[in-house]
Amino acid sequence: MKKPAFIVALDGPSGAGKSTLARELARRLDFLWIDTGAIYRCFGLAVLRAHGGVGAQRENILNLLSKLNICFQQEGSRIFLNEEDVTQAIRRPEVSLLTSELSAWPEVRAALLEYQRALALAAPRGVILDGRDIGTVVFPEADLKFFITAIPRERARRRQEELAAQGIFKTFDEVFLEQDKRDLADSQRKLAPLKQAEDALLVDTSDQSFQQVVDGLELEISHYWKDSSGRGF
Ligand code: DC
């Protein structure tokens, strides 16, 4: 498999801050950023709209995979599904829950795996992918892997804040319970469960500011990037 100049895998549970970190790191390093959760979410949204959930015939749901036309714009921060900007729509709680369920389906993972690889392989310089199984399944040979986490209460607090910023108001307990449900589904599914790759560096962001974490990761990536066969800045 051909790989781009430099691959950074950022895995971890929801609310750990992966996407915000990945976006800022990609901006600083001039790498491509691929939010793989957003890709799964687009499929979740498409299923929700077409079938209202997973109650429909499995075959009809899977047929939607071949009709997905996903495109990232504005350095990965806006996502389009069949030419519609769905950046906000894919963050809605009902999409989160359905996506978590669908992402355990082998056919879904197989199709979206190829899609993620193809996007990353097109990167001219380097790429940062954030998700659940980047370092274990999508790119087990990634140049650098991080497992980003934070204590569950802190993740739920951030998630509640993030939802409020989008005009979605939920109690802390509601957010915490939903997160718990997703954590369980993500880490216990048979295929590509959320888990730290053996060679991933563990980063606990619970007690660190965003600035501290992003500065630390930038240093780490720059260090390895410089060391990797003269491909440095
Ligand atoms: O990171 P996120 O919360 O946006 O991810 C949405 C869902 O997609 C989440 O339930 C886990 C799933 N997902 C996955 O299974 N594999 C990935 N590489 C990324 C996300």
Boltz pocket constraint, residues with backbone or C-beta under 6 A from the ligand:
constraints:
  - pocket:
      binder: B
      contacts: [[A, 14], [A, 36], [A, 37], [A, 38], [A, 40], [A, 41], [A, 96], [A, 99], [A, 100], [A, 101], [A, 103], [A, 130], [A, 131], [A, 132], [A, 133], [A, 134], [A, 182], [A, 186], [A, 192]]
      max_distance: 6.0
